[in-house]
Amino acid sequence: MSKLRGYVALAVVCLSLVVLDPLQRLFVAPWVRLVPSRRIPLLTRWQRFLARVVLDPVEKIGGARISELPRVPGGPGVLVLMNHQSVLDIPLVVSSIHGAYPRIVTRKRYMRWIPLISHMVRLYQYPVVDPSANAGEGKRMLGGISEAAATSDVPMAIFPEGTRTRTGDIARFRSTGLKLILAQRPWTVYVLVADGFWQRAKLKHFLGGMSQIHGQVTMQGPFHWTDPTADSQPFIEEMRDRMVSRLGEMRGTPAV
């Protein structure tokens, strides 16, 4: 029964993405262009709706248990750091931020044709990264991160580990992108730590049973980054240490 619920929930999510893709392209995107003064509230409501389109079937059909999410106040100059455990991390961070939508540093592969998601990366102007990019393209992508950080009128979000970990532990930070973000302006920083999702990290893992997901997300902060010209490495190490410590508390084990 658990596997059947997983199949049904995944089918509902995938069908929803296919159905909502043309709606986003034909109605949401043109509306944003026609009424630019309503861009932030419109895109915020749409993004939060899409996050629930993913999370609700996972919980209500698949049987996953996700604790109440924290409330991160959104606004320009807010930076959210989150560990990376599963494909649910993006809807989780979106649902945790209130008052504005986040611009999320995203892998370039999501710009390929994935229903709804690929167009969403462009619509929300997510800065993209690609570890396999050549030197020229990599430099251009890093420039895109810098520009987004300097000019964004909504929060920024980044998964500084860069990739999911097999055990859910906090991996070392790939700090190039984070350093670029911190160098652009002062930030109010919030740290989100998720646990309980790593054993069902990918969509294919959902078919084994979503009911085994017992997830929670906690928040730390705000922390204030006030000097963009300073060496950000100590601050980044502090944020990672806090993330490791909080994960240990959530698991009832001492931080390593």
C-alpha positions as CSV (number, residue, x, y, z in Angstrom):
1,M,0.0,0.0,0.0
2,S,2.9,2.4,0.8
3,K,4.4,1.9,-2.7
4,L,1.0,2.4,-4.3
5,R,0.5,5.6,-2.5
6,G,3.9,6.7,-3.6
7,Y,3.1,5.9,-7.3
8,V,-0.2,7.8,-7.1
9,A,1.4,10.9,-5.3
10,L,4.2,11.0,-7.9
11,A,1.7,10.7,-10.7
12,V,-0.3,13.6,-9.3
13,V,2.8,15.8,-9.0
14,C,4.0,15.0,-12.5
15,L,0.6,15.6,-14.1
16,S,0.2,18.9,-12.2
17,L,3.5,20.1,-13.6
18,V,2.5,19.2,-17.1
19,V,-0.9,20.9,-16.8
20,L,0.4,24.0,-15.1
21,D,3.2,24.6,-17.5
22,P,1.1,26.2,-20.3
23,L,-0.9,28.2,-17.6
24,Q,2.4,29.7,-16.4
25,R,3.6,30.5,-19.9
26,L,0.3,31.8,-21.3
27,F,-1.1,33.7,-18.3
28,V,1.3,34.2,-15.4
29,A,4.3,35.4,-17.4
30,P,2.3,37.8,-19.7
31,W,0.5,39.2,-16.6
32,V,3.8,40.0,-15.0
33,R,5.0,41.8,-18.1
34,L,1.7,43.7,-18.4
35,V,1.6,44.8,-14.8
36,P,5.2,45.0,-13.6
37,S,4.2,46.9,-10.4
38,R,2.5,43.7,-9.3
39,R,5.4,41.4,-10.2
40,I,6.6,40.5,-6.6
41,P,3.1,39.7,-5.1
42,L,2.0,37.9,-8.2
43,L,5.1,35.7,-8.5
44,T,5.2,35.2,-4.8
45,R,1.6,33.8,-4.7
46,W,2.3,31.6,-7.8
47,Q,5.5,30.2,-6.5
48,R,4.0,29.4,-3.1
49,F,1.1,27.7,-4.9
50,L,3.5,25.6,-6.9
51,A,5.4,24.6,-3.8
52,R,2.1,23.2,-2.3
53,V,1.4,21.5,-5.6
54,V,4.5,19.4,-4.9
55,L,4.3,19.1,-1.1
56,D,0.6,18.4,-0.6
57,P,0.4,15.2,-2.7
58,V,3.6,14.0,-1.0
59,E,2.0,14.5,2.4
60,K,-1.7,13.9,1.9
61,I,-1.4,11.0,-0.6
62,G,2.1,9.7,-0.2
63,G,1.9,9.8,3.6
64,A,5.0,11.8,4.3
65,R,5.2,13.7,7.6
66,I,6.7,17.1,7.4
67,S,6.7,19.3,10.5
68,E,5.5,22.9,10.5
69,L,7.9,25.0,8.5
70,P,9.7,28.0,9.9
71,R,8.8,31.6,8.8
72,V,11.6,33.5,7.2
73,P,10.7,37.2,6.6
74,G,11.3,38.0,3.0
75,G,12.6,41.2,1.5
76,P,15.5,42.7,-0.3
77,G,18.8,42.0,1.4
78,V,17.7,38.7,2.9
79,L,19.9,35.7,2.1
80,V,18.8,32.1,3.0
81,L,21.3,29.3,3.3
82,M,20.0,25.7,3.4
83,N,21.5,22.2,3.4
84,H,20.6,20.0,0.4
85,Q,19.0,16.6,1.1
86,S,16.4,16.0,-1.6
87,V,14.3,17.3,-4.5
88,L,11.9,18.7,-2.0
89,D,14.4,21.3,-0.8
90,I,13.2,24.0,-3.3
91,P,9.5,23.8,-2.4
92,L,10.5,23.6,1.3
93,V,12.6,26.8,1.1
94,V,9.9,28.5,-0.9
95,S,7.2,27.6,1.6
96,S,9.4,28.8,4.5
97,I,9.9,32.4,3.1
98,H,7.1,34.8,3.6
99,G,6.4,38.1,2.0
100,A,8.4,37.7,-1.2
101,Y,9.6,34.9,-3.5
102,P,13.3,33.9,-3.4
103,R,15.7,33.9,-6.3
104,I,17.4,30.5,-5.9
105,V,20.8,29.6,-7.2
106,T,20.0,26.6,-9.4
107,R,21.8,24.0,-11.5
108,K,21.8,24.7,-15.2
109,R,20.4,21.2,-16.0
110,Y,17.0,22.4,-14.7
111,M,16.8,24.8,-17.7
112,R,16.4,21.8,-20.0
113,W,12.9,20.9,-20.9
114,I,11.2,19.9,-17.6
115,P,7.5,20.8,-17.5
116,L,7.0,24.0,-15.6
117,I,10.4,23.9,-13.9
118,S,12.5,25.0,-16.9
119,H,10.3,27.9,-17.7
120,M,10.2,28.8,-14.0
121,V,14.0,29.2,-13.8
122,R,13.7,31.8,-16.6
123,L,10.5,33.5,-15.3
124,Y,12.0,34.0,-11.8
125,Q,15.5,34.8,-13.1
126,Y,17.2,32.2,-11.1
127,P,21.0,32.5,-11.4
128,V,22.4,29.2,-12.7
129,V,25.6,27.2,-12.1
130,D,27.1,24.3,-13.9
131,P,30.2,22.5,-12.5
132,S,30.9,21.0,-15.9
133,A,30.9,24.4,-17.8
134,N,34.0,25.5,-19.6
135,A,36.0,28.5,-18.3
136,G,34.1,31.1,-20.4
137,E,30.7,29.9,-19.6
138,G,31.6,29.4,-15.9
139,K,32.8,33.0,-15.7
140,R,29.5,34.2,-17.3
141,M,27.5,32.2,-14.8
142,L,29.4,33.6,-11.8
143,G,28.8,37.1,-13.3
144,G,25.1,36.3,-13.3
145,I,25.2,35.3,-9.6
146,S,27.0,38.6,-8.8
147,E,24.5,40.7,-10.7
148,A,21.5,39.0,-9.2
149,A,22.9,39.4,-5.7
150,A,23.7,43.1,-6.2
151,T,20.3,44.1,-7.8
152,S,17.7,41.6,-6.4
153,D,14.7,43.3,-4.8
154,V,13.6,39.9,-3.3
155,P,15.5,37.4,-1.1
156,M,18.3,35.2,-2.4
157,A,18.6,31.5,-1.5
158,I,21.5,29.1,-2.0
159,F,22.4,25.5,-1.2
160,P,26.1,26.0,-0.4
161,E,26.9,22.3,-0.4
162,G,26.1,22.4,-4.1
163,T,24.8,18.8,-4.2
164,R,22.8,16.3,-2.1
165,T,24.6,14.0,0.3
166,R,24.0,10.3,0.6
167,T,23.8,10.4,4.4
168,G,22.1,13.8,4.9
169,D,25.2,15.0,6.8
170,I,26.5,18.5,6.0
171,A,29.0,18.3,3.3
172,R,31.8,20.9,2.7
173,F,30.6,24.1,1.2
174,R,31.4,25.0,-2.4
175,S,31.8,28.5,-1.4
176,T,32.6,30.3,-4.7
177,G,29.0,31.4,-5.3
178,L,28.3,32.3,-1.7
179,K,31.4,34.4,-1.6
180,L,30.3,36.3,-4.7
181,I,26.9,36.9,-3.1
182,L,28.3,38.2,0.2
183,A,30.7,40.5,-1.7
184,Q,27.8,42.4,-3.4
185,R,26.0,44.0,-0.4
186,P,25.1,43.7,3.3
187,W,22.8,40.8,4.1
188,T,20.5,39.6,6.7
189,V,21.2,35.9,6.7
190,Y,18.9,33.0,7.8
191,V,20.1,29.4,8.0
192,L,17.6,26.6,7.3
193,V,18.5,23.0,8.3
194,A,16.4,20.2,6.9
195,D,16.6,16.5,8.0
196,G,14.6,13.4,7.3
197,F,14.5,13.8,3.6
198,W,17.8,12.3,2.4
199,Q,16.7,8.7,2.2
200,R,14.1,9.7,-0.4
201,A,16.4,12.2,-2.2
202,K,15.2,11.7,-5.8
203,L,11.9,11.3,-7.5
204,K,12.6,7.6,-8.2
205,H,13.1,7.0,-4.5
206,F,9.5,8.2,-3.8
207,L,8.2,5.0,-5.4
208,G,9.6,3.0,-2.6
209,G,7.2,4.8,-0.2
210,M,6.9,8.4,0.8
211,S,5.5,7.4,4.1
212,Q,9.0,6.9,5.3
213,I,9.7,10.6,5.0
214,H,9.6,12.1,8.5
215,G,11.0,15.5,7.7
216,Q,11.6,18.8,9.6
217,V,13.1,22.1,8.8
218,T,14.5,24.5,11.4
219,M,15.7,28.1,11.2
220,Q,18.6,29.9,12.8
221,G,19.2,33.7,12.6
222,P,19.1,36.4,11.7
223,F,22.8,36.8,11.3
224,H,24.1,40.1,9.9
225,W,26.8,40.4,7.2
226,T,27.6,44.1,7.2
227,D,30.8,44.5,5.3
228,P,30.8,43.3,1.7
229,T,34.5,44.2,1.4
230,A,35.6,41.9,4.2
231,D,37.0,38.3,3.9
232,S,33.8,36.2,4.0
233,Q,35.5,32.9,4.7
234,P,35.3,33.1,8.5
235,F,31.6,34.0,8.3
236,I,30.9,31.1,5.8
237,E,32.7,28.7,8.2
238,E,30.6,30.0,11.1
239,M,27.4,29.4,9.1
240,R,28.5,25.9,8.2
241,D,29.4,25.2,11.9
242,R,26.0,26.4,13.0
243,M,24.3,24.2,10.3
244,V,26.3,21.1,11.5
245,S,25.5,21.8,15.1
246,R,21.8,22.2,14.5
247,L,21.7,19.0,12.5
248,G,23.3,17.2,15.4
249,E,20.7,18.6,17.8
250,M,17.9,17.6,15.4
251,R,19.3,14.0,15.3
252,G,20.0,13.9,19.0
253,T,23.7,13.4,18.4
254,P,26.7,15.6,19.1
255,A,28.0,17.7,16.3
256,V,31.2,16.4,14.7
